[in-house]
Amino acid sequence: MKLQSITTKQKEILKLIYQYRYLDRIQIQKALNHKDKRRILAWLKDLREKQYIEWIYSTDFVEKTKPAIYYLGINGIRYLKSLDEYPIEEVRKRYKDNNRSRTFVDSSLVIADCGLALNAVGSSYEFITEADYIDPDHDYYFLAEHDILRPSLFIQKHTKTGDNNYLLEIFDATLPRYRMRRRLKAYVTYLDDGEWEGDDPAPIILLVCPSVTELIYAKRATKKLVEDTDDEEGELRLRFTTTEILKREGVTAKIWEEGRMQYGL
């Protein structure tokens, strides 16, 4: 079936949604650096009518005040497959995005906020998402090959003295504690074994917890895990915050806790 024609900007929107999985209108407008809200809405309406994208939109009085959330539709997926630019298995995962949990959707929106914030800072920051490094031809594909680790973002900050690397992961609110502990152990082991394959310094791990209670648990569990290794500096390379603080303050702010200290990126 021949796909209906769309504009260059609309094609850019599809690629953005592929990268982040879900985006709302405000995020799309920021990503395109476009001032005209009406033009963005017109592009999105046209994409929906042509089945390039679908949306999550509630008519509930309270929810109606929130912007609609967009994800790839069947023709958007067909278009991306036709480009032969993305791993086919990763593109096919988008067929299931209409059935993802709300916690998955919300985490994707937070990741997008982080990416947009880093873009706004300027050239001192670079980042890649899971959709980027999942490509076997990508320099950081080794992140996808790990049995447990699948960071939401790899962030690199360029400084006068060299580059600082970060792996950011958002813990799902529904994640059982035994699985959280397993992920924490994987990160501690990853740092302790020196498995980092990049040419740059080993990363600092940024872990986002769904609540203060889970943050306290994660910090205590990590402290015990680090004590069981030979890596005395390991704990200094694992930092924590909550989803609420990240959304309020932004990814580069001094929100990342290690012990009693707070760090920024």
VOGU-3710 file (C-alpha; in Angstrom, 3 decimals, decimal comma):
1> mklqsittkq> 0,000/0,000/0,000  1,343/3,399/-1,017  1,745/5,806/1,891  0,173/9,249/1,678  2,616/12,121/1,354  3,723/14,089/4,415  6,022/17,064/4,912  9,674/17,060/5,913  8,738/18,351/9,380  6,167/15,610/9,803
11> keilkliyqy> 8,817/13,026/8,929  11,013/14,594/11,606  8,168/14,203/14,105  7,961/10,477/13,303  11,685/10,055/13,936  11,407/11,905/17,236  8,549/9,685/18,365  10,531/6,610/17,356  13,450/7,766/19,516  11,395/8,470/22,645
21> ryldriqiqk> 8,367/6,168/22,052  5,893/8,769/23,365  5,816/12,559/23,144  3,214/15,183/23,929  2,540/18,237/21,789  4,593/20,548/24,012  7,624/18,266/23,783  7,297/17,967/20,019  7,101/21,738/19,685  10,224/22,165/21,820
31> alnhkdkrri> 12,108/19,484/19,899  11,319/21,191/16,595  12,080/24,609/18,092  8,874/25,855/16,494  6,958/28,878/17,782  3,595/28,241/16,111  1,449/25,934/18,252  -1,303/25,890/15,632  1,058/24,635/12,936  2,244/21,810/15,212
41> lawlkdlrek> -1,365/20,834/15,962  -2,200/20,886/12,250  0,742/18,594/11,440  -0,240/16,208/14,235  -3,901/16,153/13,181  -2,882/15,363/9,610  -0,546/12,582/10,765  -3,329/11,060/12,862  -5,819/11,186/9,995  -3,283/9,436/7,757
51> qyiewiystd> -2,588/6,840/10,503  1,068/7,788/10,849  0,545/8,402/14,560  -2,010/7,602/17,264  -2,744/9,473/20,456  -3,628/9,048/24,099  -6,245/11,642/24,919  -8,870/11,743/27,630  -12,160/13,634/27,532  -12,300/13,566/31,320
61> fvektkpaiy> -12,671/17,118/32,677  -9,418/17,006/34,676  -7,362/14,996/32,170  -8,613/17,125/29,276  -6,376/19,991/30,422  -3,274/17,846/29,793  -1,715/17,710/26,324  -2,350/14,617/24,207  0,407/12,011/24,026  1,446/10,676/20,631
71> ylgingiryl> 2,977/7,378/19,549  3,618/5,715/16,193  0,696/4,403/14,182  0,738/1,660/11,570  1,732/3,926/8,678  4,386/5,665/10,772  5,941/2,261/11,438  5,704/1,354/7,744  7,391/4,623/6,821  10,298/4,057/9,234
81> ksldeypiee> 10,713/0,486/7,992  10,935/1,800/4,417  13,888/4,040/5,345  16,082/1,064/6,212  17,787/3,241/8,858  16,656/1,470/12,025  17,003/-2,103/13,322  13,918/-3,892/12,024  13,248/-5,700/15,321  13,292/-2,397/17,187
91> vrkrykdnnr> 10,876/-0,813/14,719  8,521/-3,786/15,046  8,323/-3,229/18,812  6,359/-0,051/18,025  3,397/-2,182/16,946  2,832/-2,916/20,644  3,023/0,678/21,850  -0,760/0,985/21,918  -0,804/-1,543/24,774  2,046/-0,299/26,975
101> srtfvdsslv> 1,388/0,408/30,646  0,824/3,957/31,803  3,986/3,764/33,927  5,982/2,913/30,783  4,415/5,844/28,946  5,134/8,231/31,824  8,757/7,078/32,074  9,171/7,654/28,334  7,873/11,207/28,723  10,357/11,868/31,551
111> iadcglalna> 13,209/10,545/29,382  12,078/12,890/26,626  12,090/15,817/29,066  15,691/14,934/29,964  16,708/14,817/26,326  15,056/18,140/25,546  16,677/19,753/28,597  20,113/18,508/27,531  19,572/19,804/24,000  18,610/23,191/25,411
121> vgssyefite> 21,846/23,476/27,407  23,948/23,431/24,263  26,947/21,617/22,825  28,495/20,765/26,214  26,138/17,758/26,463  25,491/14,844/24,148  23,178/11,912/24,784  21,792/8,769/23,219  18,621/6,836/24,018  18,020/3,097/24,029
131> adyidpdhdy> 16,561/3,462/20,525  19,979/4,760/19,433  22,333/2,265/21,046  20,130/-0,743/20,243  21,460/-0,492/16,677  24,197/-3,159/16,189  26,215/-0,608/14,184  26,211/1,951/17,006  29,433/2,647/18,961  27,615/1,982/22,252
141> yflaehdilr> 25,795/-1,159/21,160  27,586/-2,983/23,979  25,064/-1,406/26,363  22,326/-3,392/24,636  24,267/-6,632/24,928  24,287/-6,657/28,741  21,882/-9,183/30,258  20,294/-6,748/32,714  21,438/-3,199/32,096  19,345/-1,164/29,691
151> pslfiqkhtk> 19,889/2,473/30,703  17,322/4,983/29,549  20,017/7,460/28,537  23,753/7,578/28,036  24,882/11,162/28,701  28,267/12,671/27,971  29,339/16,056/29,285  32,297/17,756/27,640  34,533/19,740/29,996  37,916/21,449/29,686
161> tgdnnyllei> 39,551/18,571/31,556  37,840/15,776/29,613  34,498/14,039/29,246  32,192/12,886/32,055  29,945/9,934/31,272  26,606/9,019/32,867  24,121/6,170/32,573  20,606/7,151/33,623  17,881/4,651/34,449  14,353/5,293/35,639
171> fdatlpryrm> 12,943/2,604/37,927  9,331/1,753/37,201  6,933/2,331/40,100  5,675/-1,244/39,684  9,164/-2,791/39,847  9,323/-5,307/42,731  12,137/-4,730/45,209  13,848/-8,027/44,439  14,133/-6,909/40,807  15,330/-3,460/41,816
181> rrrlkayvty> 18,010/-5,074/43,972  18,991/-7,266/41,021  19,405/-4,179/38,842  21,381/-2,389/41,554  23,666/-5,402/41,922  24,171/-5,454/38,157  25,318/-1,825/38,170  27,622/-2,343/41,153  29,137/-5,421/39,501  29,424/-3,550/36,212
191> lddgewegdd> 31,485/-0,829/37,881  33,500/-3,221/40,033  34,481/-5,463/37,122  35,514/-2,556/34,934  33,316/-3,772/32,081  32,962/-0,331/30,512  33,920/-0,713/26,847  33,936/2,914/25,793  37,100/4,867/25,083  36,059/7,447/27,674
201> papiillvcp> 36,067/7,255/31,505  33,730/4,761/33,205  30,323/6,308/33,831  28,566/7,579/36,920  25,242/5,750/37,344  22,171/7,964/37,811  19,189/6,064/39,233  15,713/7,584/39,375  13,401/6,100/42,023  9,590/6,409/41,970
211> svteliyakr> 9,368/7,661/45,568  11,420/8,770/48,557  10,749/5,412/50,224  12,200/3,541/47,250  15,130/5,956/47,075  16,029/5,215/50,716  15,754/1,484/50,050  17,911/1,747/46,907  20,628/3,741/48,685  20,791/1,298/51,610
221> atkklvedtd> 20,814/-1,726/49,318  23,551/-0,189/47,174  25,700/0,618/50,197  25,545/-3,025/51,284  26,288/-4,279/47,766  29,318/-1,997/47,442  30,647/-3,156/50,816  30,635/-6,697/49,446  32,949/-5,728/46,570  36,543/-4,544/46,382
231> deegelrlrf> 35,504/-1,287/44,736  35,879/1,313/47,502  34,946/4,133/45,139  31,947/2,310/43,699  29,378/3,986/45,904  30,600/7,384/44,737  29,658/6,460/41,197  26,022/5,622/41,991  23,716/8,561/42,580  19,993/8,782/43,203
241> ttteilkreg> 16,995/11,036/42,910  13,214/10,672/42,632  11,037/11,017/39,555  9,204/13,970/41,108  12,428/15,898/41,784  13,806/15,111/38,327  10,644/16,413/36,660  10,597/19,535/38,833  14,280/20,512/38,828  15,677/19,024/35,633
251> vtakiweegr> 18,354/16,462/34,866  21,372/18,801/35,138  20,396/20,314/38,515  21,994/19,388/41,866  19,483/16,630/42,559  21,703/13,538/42,455  22,316/12,170/45,944  25,369/10,228/47,059  25,477/9,865/50,829  24,731/13,307/52,242
261> mqygl> 26,014/15,098/49,153  24,075/16,312/46,160  25,587/16,685/42,702  24,625/18,157/39,373  25,747/16,990/35,967
//
